[in-house]
Amino acid sequence: MLTERISEALREATVALGAGSARFRLDRPRDTSHGDLATNVAMALAGRLGRPPREIAGDLKARLTGIEGVERIEIAGPGFLNFFLEAGAVGGTVQAILGRGVRYGRNEDGGGQRVMVEFVSANPTGPLHLGHGRQAALGDAIASLLEWSGWTVHREFYFNDAGGQIRRLSVSVRARYLQLLGHDVAVPEDGYQGEYVSEIAAALIEKDGRRYEDDDGDIALEAMRRYAVALLRSEQERDLAAFNVRFDEYYPETRLYSEGLVSSTISKLRETGLTYREDGALWLRTSAFGDQKDRVMVKSDGSPTYFLPDVAYHMTKWERGFHDVINVQGSDHHSTVDRVRAGLQALDRPSGYPEYVLHQMVTVEHGGEEVRFSKRAGSYTTLADLVAEVGADVARYFFLMRRPEAHLTFDLDLALDQSDRNPVYKVQYAHARLCRLFKLADERGWVADHDTLMNADTSLLTDPSEREVVKQLAEFPALLRRAAAGRAPHLVCDYLEKTAGMVNSWYQTSHPTRNPELSTLVEDPGLRAARLGLAGAARIVLDNGLTVLGLAAPERMVRDD
């Protein structure tokens, strides 16, 4: 692509000036009179070279001659380099996109290396809530971005099916079970109060009848634990599948104990000389690795803290060959980051392992007021509730369109709006409208197959609006690179909305009334083929961008005219 050729020429020129490699931006200027692309590289090098930026810009310009597709380079302002592209070079982008098709935007930066993305990892103690939904959308989109950048991605879901929370779930199910059989038994105050617990108990009665009515022992409680966990896990998987999210592996905490991984981790940590006993508990000197204080590994009663199985679990990731791991978790896990990394450093793992992407929570607003519309969960809105209300595509996009560290207010009114005001529909309508152009061309007997578009003379795309659309499409590969490197799917949302707006503007310019002959489909076969080529390229970019985010790219919508 032309942008990449210019970037490479700039990198070579900075090295030739003795500045080494430099970070710079190559963007489209807001004012088209400033060229098609502009860079601040001269200002970025001024401090390093100890020279005025405009002087550096002059030296760079002299070294940037002969870039194919660049008509001229101008120096502007304090030292910007503005690139003006040849019309044919701009149009050539269309053929490059058409030629790559569904692979346009992909790169091989990852070189096939393995990376694990762990996300959602909800305890099987209740239905998935909106925080899990945001995490599901983020984790899946980050995994997708990495796949588009040449990584071999493993999606993993870790769930705690042991410990205090699971025991409280089991006790809550037992109480509801006995209540349904006519006994006057209360659910413990720290138990789970949602209606879903009664549903589990009712299903257990349907399966096993009164088998556990007079049995208050651990064996009966364990049977209830297994049944409740299996039922809730199945529901979570079903809700995630409806949300278009699937995993390569579900890893249970009980496996860490059944395979002796927790006990072996204790032994390995003791061998480091970094453990000590105090008040009957076994501690690890995590403060030696930057943690705020030392952490208890094993309590005085012999039971492990949550910290220990977390370290054991991440050791399994490393030992399974995942030396690049990204954990997508809620901001409430912030305090666990340093302690887990410290435990792993004690076992000679790298200081930044694993990488964390922490996201803020979600609230839903309707008419400016916060709303909760779940009866089953009792105290929170479930992911399934939201998807049933607005659809999976809308929910996923809204979860993704803000940077993870920003609190997300989910505007239910906007999510239910089926006009271009809704950013999801804005992008999908743009794709559908482009598909409609090809349908109309086919109805009129005009050939618009792949070969025809690939051979079109795109130098005919001289209208300023067409050039701007082409340049926007050309930025897609670099945009995906930035989004993957920054673990930032919201950048893709921003790009798609901007692209859809430009495509819609171009479409509406050539389609001013509701049912005319589209001026895009002119009688001149050369210009018509060039414009259909542009429409085809834009359709590919919108389709690929929606695919990266896990969303549908519909060919027809109610308002695709």
C-alpha positions as CSV (number, residue, x, y, z in Angstrom):
1,M,0.0,0.0,0.0
2,L,1.1,3.6,-0.7
3,T,0.9,4.7,2.9
4,E,3.3,1.8,3.9
5,R,5.7,2.8,1.1
6,I,5.9,6.4,2.3
7,S,6.3,5.2,5.9
8,E,9.2,3.0,4.9
9,A,10.8,5.8,2.9
10,L,10.5,8.1,5.9
11,R,12.1,5.5,8.2
12,E,15.1,5.1,5.8
13,A,15.5,8.9,5.5
14,T,15.6,9.4,9.2
15,V,18.3,6.8,9.5
16,A,20.2,8.4,6.7
17,L,20.1,11.7,8.6
18,G,21.8,10.0,11.6
19,A,18.7,10.1,13.8
20,G,18.2,6.3,14.0
21,S,14.7,4.9,14.1
22,A,12.1,7.5,15.1
23,R,8.4,7.4,16.0
24,F,6.2,9.6,13.9
25,R,2.7,9.9,12.6
26,L,1.5,9.8,9.0
27,D,-2.1,11.0,8.9
28,R,-4.6,12.5,6.6
29,P,-4.8,16.3,7.1
30,R,-8.2,17.7,8.0
31,D,-7.7,20.4,5.4
32,T,-7.3,18.7,2.0
33,S,-5.4,21.7,0.7
34,H,-2.6,20.4,2.9
35,G,-2.2,17.3,0.9
36,D,-3.3,13.7,1.1
37,L,-0.9,12.7,3.9
38,A,1.1,14.6,6.4
39,T,3.8,13.8,8.9
40,N,5.3,15.5,12.0
41,V,8.6,13.6,11.8
42,A,10.7,16.7,11.4
43,M,9.4,18.1,14.7
44,A,9.9,14.7,16.4
45,L,13.6,14.7,15.4
46,A,14.3,18.3,16.3
47,G,15.4,17.6,19.9
48,R,17.5,14.6,18.9
49,L,19.3,16.4,16.1
50,G,19.5,19.8,17.7
51,R,18.3,21.5,14.5
52,P,15.2,23.5,13.5
53,P,12.3,21.3,12.3
54,R,11.9,23.1,9.0
55,E,15.6,22.6,8.2
56,I,15.2,18.9,9.0
57,A,12.1,18.8,6.9
58,G,14.1,20.2,3.9
59,D,16.8,17.5,4.3
60,L,14.1,14.8,4.5
61,K,12.3,16.1,1.5
62,A,15.5,16.0,-0.5
63,R,15.9,12.3,0.4
64,L,12.2,11.4,-0.4
65,T,12.3,11.8,-4.2
66,G,11.0,9.2,-6.5
67,I,8.4,7.5,-4.2
68,E,6.0,5.8,-6.7
69,G,2.6,7.4,-6.5
70,V,3.7,10.7,-4.8
71,E,3.1,13.7,-7.1
72,R,4.9,16.2,-4.8
73,I,6.0,17.0,-1.2
74,E,5.6,20.4,0.4
75,I,6.9,21.8,3.7
76,A,4.3,23.6,5.8
77,G,4.0,25.4,9.1
78,P,6.7,24.6,11.7
79,G,8.0,21.7,9.7
80,F,5.2,19.4,8.5
81,L,5.8,17.3,5.4
82,N,2.7,17.2,3.2
83,F,2.4,14.5,0.5
84,F,0.3,15.0,-2.5
85,L,-0.6,11.8,-4.3
86,E,-1.1,11.1,-8.0
87,A,-4.7,10.4,-9.0
88,G,-3.7,7.0,-10.3
89,A,-2.0,6.1,-7.1
90,V,-5.1,7.0,-5.0
91,G,-7.3,5.0,-7.4
92,G,-4.8,2.0,-7.3
93,T,-5.7,1.5,-3.7
94,V,-9.1,0.3,-4.8
95,Q,-7.6,-2.6,-6.8
96,A,-5.3,-3.4,-3.9
97,I,-8.3,-3.8,-1.6
98,L,-10.3,-5.7,-4.2
99,G,-7.3,-8.0,-4.8
100,R,-7.0,-8.8,-1.1
101,G,-10.7,-9.1,-0.4
102,V,-11.4,-10.9,2.9
103,R,-7.7,-10.7,3.8
104,Y,-7.5,-7.0,3.4
105,G,-6.2,-5.6,6.7
106,R,-4.4,-8.8,7.8
107,N,-0.7,-8.8,8.6
108,E,1.9,-11.2,9.9
109,D,3.3,-9.2,12.7
110,G,2.7,-12.1,15.2
111,G,4.6,-14.5,13.0
112,G,2.4,-17.4,14.0
113,Q,3.4,-17.2,17.7
114,R,1.0,-18.5,20.3
115,V,-0.9,-16.2,22.6
116,M,-3.5,-17.0,25.2
117,V,-6.4,-14.5,25.8
118,E,-8.2,-15.4,29.0
119,F,-11.5,-13.6,29.5
120,V,-14.9,-13.7,31.2
121,S,-13.7,-16.4,33.7
122,A,-17.0,-16.0,35.7
123,N,-17.6,-18.0,38.8
124,P,-20.4,-20.5,38.2
125,T,-22.5,-19.0,41.0
126,G,-25.1,-17.2,38.9
127,P,-26.0,-15.9,35.4
128,L,-23.5,-13.7,33.5
129,H,-23.9,-10.0,34.3
130,L,-23.1,-6.9,32.2
131,G,-19.5,-6.7,33.4
132,H,-19.0,-10.3,32.0
133,G,-20.7,-9.1,28.8
134,R,-18.3,-6.2,28.3
135,Q,-15.4,-8.5,29.1
136,A,-16.7,-11.1,26.6
137,A,-16.9,-8.6,23.8
138,L,-13.5,-7.1,24.7
139,G,-11.7,-10.4,25.1
140,D,-13.1,-11.8,21.9
141,A,-12.3,-8.7,19.9
142,I,-8.8,-8.5,21.2
143,A,-8.3,-12.1,20.3
144,S,-9.7,-11.4,16.8
145,L,-7.4,-8.4,16.3
146,L,-4.4,-10.6,17.3
147,E,-5.5,-13.3,14.8
148,W,-5.7,-10.6,12.1
149,S,-2.1,-9.7,13.0
150,G,-0.8,-13.2,12.5
151,W,-0.9,-14.6,16.0
152,T,-2.1,-18.1,16.8
153,V,-4.7,-17.3,19.5
154,H,-6.1,-19.6,22.2
155,R,-9.2,-18.3,24.0
156,E,-9.5,-19.6,27.6
157,F,-12.2,-19.4,30.3
158,Y,-11.0,-20.2,33.9
159,F,-13.7,-20.8,36.5
160,N,-13.6,-21.3,40.2
161,D,-15.6,-24.4,40.9
162,A,-14.2,-24.7,44.4
163,G,-13.9,-22.6,47.6
164,G,-16.2,-20.5,49.7
165,Q,-18.4,-19.0,47.0
166,I,-19.2,-22.4,45.6
167,R,-20.0,-23.7,49.1
168,R,-22.4,-20.8,49.7
169,L,-24.1,-21.7,46.3
170,S,-24.5,-25.3,47.4
171,V,-26.0,-24.3,50.8
172,S,-28.4,-21.9,49.0
173,V,-29.5,-24.6,46.6
174,R,-30.1,-27.0,49.5
175,A,-32.3,-24.4,51.3
176,R,-34.4,-23.8,48.2
177,Y,-34.6,-27.6,47.6
178,L,-36.0,-28.1,51.1
179,Q,-38.4,-25.1,50.7
180,L,-39.8,-26.6,47.5
181,L,-40.4,-29.8,49.4
182,G,-42.4,-28.0,52.1
183,H,-39.8,-27.4,54.8
184,D,-39.4,-24.1,56.6
185,V,-35.8,-23.4,55.9
186,A,-34.2,-20.0,55.2
187,V,-31.5,-19.2,52.7
188,P,-28.4,-18.0,54.6
189,E,-27.9,-14.2,54.6
190,D,-24.6,-14.6,52.7
191,G,-26.2,-17.0,50.3
192,Y,-27.5,-16.5,46.8
193,Q,-31.0,-15.0,46.7
194,G,-31.9,-14.9,43.0
195,E,-34.7,-16.8,41.5
196,Y,-32.3,-18.9,39.5
197,V,-31.3,-20.7,42.7
198,S,-34.9,-21.9,43.0
199,E,-34.9,-23.0,39.3
200,I,-31.8,-25.1,40.0
201,A,-33.5,-26.7,43.1
202,A,-36.6,-27.4,41.1
203,A,-34.6,-29.0,38.3
204,L,-32.8,-31.1,40.9
205,I,-36.1,-32.3,42.3
206,E,-37.3,-33.2,38.8
207,K,-34.1,-35.2,38.4
208,D,-33.6,-36.9,41.8
209,G,-36.9,-36.3,43.6
210,R,-36.7,-36.4,47.4
211,R,-33.4,-38.2,47.5
212,Y,-31.6,-35.6,49.6
213,E,-34.6,-34.5,51.7
214,D,-33.3,-36.1,54.9
215,D,-29.6,-36.0,54.1
216,D,-27.7,-33.0,55.4
217,G,-24.3,-34.5,55.0
218,D,-21.4,-33.5,52.8
219,I,-22.0,-36.2,50.2
220,A,-25.5,-34.7,49.5
221,L,-24.1,-31.2,49.5
222,E,-21.4,-32.2,47.1
223,A,-24.0,-33.7,44.7
224,M,-25.9,-30.4,44.8
225,R,-22.6,-28.5,44.2
226,R,-21.8,-30.6,41.1
227,Y,-25.4,-30.3,39.8
228,A,-25.6,-26.5,40.3
229,V,-22.2,-25.8,38.8
230,A,-22.9,-28.0,35.8
231,L,-26.3,-26.3,35.2
232,L,-24.9,-22.8,35.6
233,R,-21.9,-23.5,33.5
234,S,-24.2,-24.8,30.7
235,E,-26.3,-21.7,31.0
236,Q,-23.2,-19.5,30.8
237,E,-21.9,-21.3,27.7
238,R,-25.4,-21.0,26.1
239,D,-25.5,-17.2,26.8
240,L,-22.0,-16.7,25.4
241,A,-22.8,-18.7,22.3
242,A,-25.9,-16.4,21.7
243,F,-23.4,-13.5,22.1
244,N,-21.2,-15.0,19.4
245,V,-18.4,-15.8,21.8
246,R,-16.7,-19.3,22.0
247,F,-13.7,-20.6,23.8
248,D,-11.0,-23.1,23.0
249,E,-10.8,-24.4,26.5
250,Y,-12.6,-24.1,29.8
251,Y,-10.2,-24.6,32.7
252,P,-11.7,-25.5,36.2
253,E,-10.0,-24.6,39.4
254,T,-10.6,-28.1,40.7
255,R,-8.2,-29.4,38.1
256,L,-5.4,-27.5,39.9
257,Y,-6.1,-29.6,43.0
258,S,-6.9,-32.9,41.4
259,E,-3.6,-32.8,39.4
260,G,-1.6,-31.7,42.4
261,L,-0.6,-28.4,40.8
262,V,-1.4,-26.3,43.9
263,S,0.7,-28.5,46.2
264,S,3.6,-28.5,43.7
265,T,3.5,-24.7,43.5
266,I,3.8,-24.5,47.2
267,S,6.8,-26.8,47.1
268,K,8.5,-24.8,44.4
269,L,7.9,-21.5,46.2
270,R,9.3,-22.9,49.4
271,E,12.4,-23.9,47.5
272,T,13.0,-20.3,46.5
273,G,13.7,-19.3,50.1
274,L,11.1,-16.5,49.8
275,T,8.5,-18.1,52.1
276,Y,8.2,-17.7,55.9
277,R,5.8,-18.6,58.7
278,E,4.0,-16.0,60.8
279,D,0.9,-16.5,63.0
280,G,0.7,-20.1,61.8
281,A,0.3,-19.0,58.1
282,L,2.7,-19.5,55.2
283,W,3.7,-16.2,53.6
284,L,5.5,-15.3,50.4
285,R,7.8,-12.2,50.2
286,T,5.9,-10.7,47.3
287,S,7.1,-7.2,48.4
288,A,10.6,-8.2,47.0
289,F,9.0,-8.0,43.5
290,G,7.2,-4.7,43.9
291,D,4.0,-5.8,45.6
292,Q,2.7,-3.4,48.3
293,K,3.1,-6.1,51.0
294,D,3.9,-9.8,51.5
295,R,1.0,-12.2,50.9
296,V,-0.4,-15.2,52.7
297,M,-0.2,-18.3,50.6
298,V,-1.6,-20.9,53.0
299,K,-3.8,-19.8,56.0
300,S,-3.2,-21.1,59.5
301,D,-6.0,-23.7,59.0
302,G,-4.1,-25.2,56.1
303,S,-6.3,-23.9,53.3
304,P,-4.8,-21.9,50.4
305,T,-5.8,-18.2,49.8
306,Y,-7.1,-17.2,46.4
307,F,-3.6,-16.0,45.6
308,L,-2.0,-19.4,45.5
309,P,-4.2,-21.2,42.9
310,D,-4.0,-18.0,40.8
311,V,-0.2,-18.4,40.7
312,A,-0.5,-22.2,40.1
313,Y,-2.9,-21.6,37.2
314,H,-0.6,-19.1,35.5
315,M,2.2,-21.5,35.9
316,T,0.2,-24.0,33.9
317,K,-0.2,-21.3,31.1
318,W,3.5,-21.0,30.9
319,E,4.1,-24.7,31.0
320,R,1.6,-25.2,28.3
321,G,3.7,-23.0,26.0
322,F,1.8,-19.8,26.4
323,H,4.6,-17.3,27.0
324,D,2.4,-14.5,25.8
325,V,-0.8,-14.2,27.9
326,I,-3.4,-11.4,28.0
327,N,-5.9,-11.5,30.9
328,V,-9.0,-9.4,30.3
329,Q,-10.6,-8.7,33.7
330,G,-12.7,-6.2,35.5
331,S,-11.1,-3.3,37.3
332,D,-12.0,-5.0,40.6
333,H,-9.1,-7.3,39.9
334,H,-6.6,-4.5,40.0
335,S,-5.2,-5.5,43.4
336,T,-4.4,-9.0,42.1
337,V,-2.1,-7.9,39.3
338,D,1.0,-7.2,41.4
339,R,0.6,-10.2,43.7
340,V,0.1,-12.7,40.9
341,R,3.1,-11.2,38.9
342,A,5.2,-11.3,42.1
343,G,4.4,-14.9,42.7
344,L,5.4,-15.7,39.2
345,Q,8.6,-13.7,39.4
346,A,9.5,-15.7,42.5
347,L,9.3,-18.7,40.2
348,D,11.6,-17.0,37.6
349,R,8.9,-15.9,35.2
350,P,9.2,-12.5,33.5
351,S,8.2,-9.4,35.4
352,G,5.4,-8.3,33.0
353,Y,3.8,-11.8,32.8
354,P,0.9,-12.0,32.3
355,E,-0.3,-8.8,30.5
356,Y,-3.6,-7.4,31.9
357,V,-6.4,-5.4,30.2
358,L,-8.7,-4.1,33.0
359,H,-12.1,-2.7,32.2
360,Q,-14.6,-0.6,34.1
361,M,-18.1,-1.7,34.9
362,V,-21.3,-1.1,33.0
363,T,-24.5,0.7,33.9
364,V,-27.7,0.8,31.8
365,E,-29.6,4.0,31.4
366,H,-33.1,4.5,30.0
367,G,-34.4,8.1,29.8
368,G,-31.4,9.3,31.8
369,E,-32.1,7.0,34.7
370,E,-30.2,3.8,35.6
371,V,-32.3,0.7,35.1
372,R,-32.1,-3.0,36.1
373,F,-34.5,-5.4,34.5
374,S,-33.6,-8.8,35.9
375,K,-35.8,-10.9,38.1
376,R,-33.8,-14.1,37.9
377,A,-30.6,-12.6,39.2
378,G,-32.2,-10.5,41.8
379,S,-29.6,-7.7,42.1
380,Y,-28.3,-7.1,38.7
381,T,-29.1,-7.1,34.9
382,T,-27.9,-10.2,33.2
383,L,-26.2,-10.4,29.8
384,A,-29.0,-12.6,28.5
385,D,-31.6,-9.9,29.5
386,L,-29.7,-7.2,27.6
387,V,-29.1,-9.4,24.5
388,A,-32.8,-10.2,24.4
389,E,-33.6,-6.5,24.6
390,V,-31.3,-5.0,22.0
391,G,-29.7,-8.0,20.1
392,A,-26.2,-9.4,20.2
393,D,-24.7,-7.1,17.6
394,V,-25.8,-3.9,19.3
395,A,-24.8,-5.1,22.7
396,R,-21.3,-6.2,21.5
397,Y,-20.7,-2.9,19.7
398,F,-21.8,-0.8,22.6
399,F,-19.5,-2.7,24.9
400,L,-16.6,-2.1,22.5
401,M,-17.0,1.5,21.5
402,R,-15.4,3.0,24.6
403,R,-11.8,2.4,25.8
404,P,-11.7,-0.4,28.4
405,E,-10.6,1.9,31.2
406,A,-13.6,4.2,30.8
407,H,-16.8,3.6,32.7
408,L,-19.5,2.5,30.2
409,T,-23.0,3.9,30.4
410,F,-25.1,1.8,28.1
411,D,-27.7,4.1,26.6
412,L,-30.7,1.8,26.1
413,D,-32.7,4.4,24.2
414,L,-29.9,4.8,21.6
415,A,-29.3,1.0,21.5
416,L,-33.0,0.5,20.6
417,D,-32.9,3.2,17.9
418,Q,-32.9,1.6,14.5
419,S,-31.8,4.7,12.6
420,D,-28.4,6.0,11.7
421,R,-28.2,7.6,15.1
422,N,-27.4,4.1,16.4
423,P,-23.7,3.7,15.6
424,V,-24.1,-0.1,14.9
425,Y,-26.8,0.5,12.4
426,K,-24.9,3.4,10.8
427,V,-22.1,1.0,9.9
428,Q,-24.3,-1.9,8.9
429,Y,-26.6,0.4,6.8
430,A,-23.6,1.7,5.0
431,H,-22.6,-1.9,4.1
432,A,-26.1,-2.8,3.0
433,R,-26.4,0.3,0.8
434,L,-23.2,-0.6,-1.0
435,C,-24.6,-4.1,-1.6
436,R,-27.8,-2.5,-3.0
437,L,-25.7,-0.7,-5.6
438,F,-24.5,-4.0,-7.0
439,K,-28.0,-5.4,-7.0
440,L,-29.2,-2.4,-9.0
441,A,-26.3,-2.8,-11.4
442,D,-27.2,-6.5,-11.9
443,E,-30.9,-5.6,-12.5
444,R,-29.8,-3.3,-15.3
445,G,-27.6,-5.9,-16.9
446,W,-24.3,-4.1,-16.2
447,V,-21.4,-6.4,-15.5
448,A,-19.8,-5.7,-12.1
449,D,-17.9,-9.0,-11.5
450,H,-14.5,-9.1,-9.8
451,D,-12.5,-9.1,-13.1
452,T,-14.4,-6.1,-14.4
453,L,-13.8,-4.1,-11.2
454,M,-10.1,-5.1,-11.0
455,N,-9.5,-3.9,-14.5
456,A,-11.4,-0.6,-14.0
457,D,-9.6,2.7,-14.6
458,T,-9.7,4.1,-11.1
459,S,-7.7,7.2,-12.2
460,L,-11.2,8.4,-13.2
461,L,-12.1,8.8,-9.5
462,T,-11.2,12.4,-9.4
463,D,-14.0,13.8,-7.3
464,P,-12.7,15.1,-4.0
465,S,-15.3,13.0,-2.0
466,E,-14.2,9.9,-3.9
467,R,-10.5,10.6,-3.1
468,E,-11.3,11.1,0.6
469,V,-13.1,7.7,0.7
470,V,-10.2,5.9,-1.0
471,K,-7.7,7.5,1.4
472,Q,-9.9,6.5,4.4
473,L,-10.0,2.9,3.1
474,A,-6.3,2.8,2.7
475,E,-5.8,3.5,6.4
476,F,-7.6,0.2,7.5
477,P,-4.5,-2.0,7.7
478,A,-2.5,0.5,9.8
479,L,-5.6,1.0,12.0
480,L,-5.9,-2.7,12.7
481,R,-2.2,-2.8,13.6
482,R,-2.6,0.0,16.1
483,A,-5.7,-1.5,17.6
484,A,-4.0,-4.9,18.0
485,A,-0.9,-3.5,19.5
486,G,-2.9,-1.3,21.9
487,R,-5.5,-4.0,22.8
488,A,-8.0,-1.3,21.7
489,P,-11.0,-2.5,19.8
490,H,-12.7,0.9,20.3
491,L,-10.3,2.3,17.6
492,V,-12.0,-0.1,15.1
493,C,-15.4,1.3,16.2
494,D,-14.2,4.9,15.7
495,Y,-12.8,4.0,12.3
496,L,-15.9,2.2,11.1
497,E,-18.2,5.0,12.1
498,K,-16.1,7.6,10.4
499,T,-15.8,5.4,7.3
500,A,-19.6,4.7,7.2
501,G,-20.2,8.5,7.5
502,M,-18.0,9.2,4.5
503,V,-19.5,6.3,2.5
504,N,-23.0,7.4,3.4
505,S,-22.2,11.0,2.4
506,W,-20.8,9.8,-1.0
507,Y,-23.8,7.6,-1.5
508,Q,-26.3,10.3,-0.7
509,T,-24.6,12.8,-2.9
510,S,-25.2,10.4,-5.8
511,H,-28.6,9.3,-4.6
512,P,-30.4,12.6,-3.7
513,T,-34.0,11.3,-3.9
514,R,-35.5,8.0,-2.8
515,N,-35.9,6.1,-6.1
516,P,-34.0,7.7,-8.9
517,E,-31.4,6.2,-11.2
518,L,-28.3,6.3,-9.1
519,S,-25.8,8.7,-10.6
520,T,-23.2,6.2,-9.4
521,L,-24.4,3.9,-12.1
522,V,-23.7,6.2,-15.0
523,E,-24.0,5.2,-18.6
524,D,-20.3,5.7,-19.2
525,P,-19.0,2.1,-18.6
526,G,-15.5,3.2,-17.6
527,L,-16.6,5.7,-14.9
528,R,-19.4,3.3,-13.8
529,A,-16.8,0.5,-13.3
530,A,-14.5,2.8,-11.4
531,R,-17.3,3.9,-9.0
532,L,-18.5,0.3,-8.5
533,G,-14.9,-0.6,-7.8
534,L,-14.8,2.0,-5.1
535,A,-18.1,0.7,-3.7
536,G,-16.7,-2.8,-3.7
537,A,-13.6,-1.7,-1.9
538,A,-15.6,0.1,0.7
539,R,-17.9,-2.9,1.1
540,I,-14.9,-5.1,1.8
541,V,-13.5,-2.7,4.4
542,L,-16.8,-2.4,6.3
543,D,-17.3,-6.2,6.1
544,N,-13.8,-6.9,7.4
545,G,-14.1,-4.3,10.2
546,L,-17.4,-5.7,11.4
547,T,-16.0,-9.2,11.2
548,V,-13.0,-8.3,13.4
549,L,-15.5,-7.1,16.0
550,G,-17.6,-10.3,15.7
551,L,-20.6,-8.5,14.1
552,A,-22.7,-9.3,11.1
553,A,-22.3,-7.4,7.8
554,P,-25.9,-7.6,6.4
555,E,-26.5,-7.3,2.7
556,R,-30.0,-6.0,3.2
557,M,-31.6,-4.0,6.0
558,V,-35.0,-2.3,6.2
559,R,-33.6,1.1,5.6
560,D,-30.8,0.3,3.0
561,D,-32.1,2.7,0.5
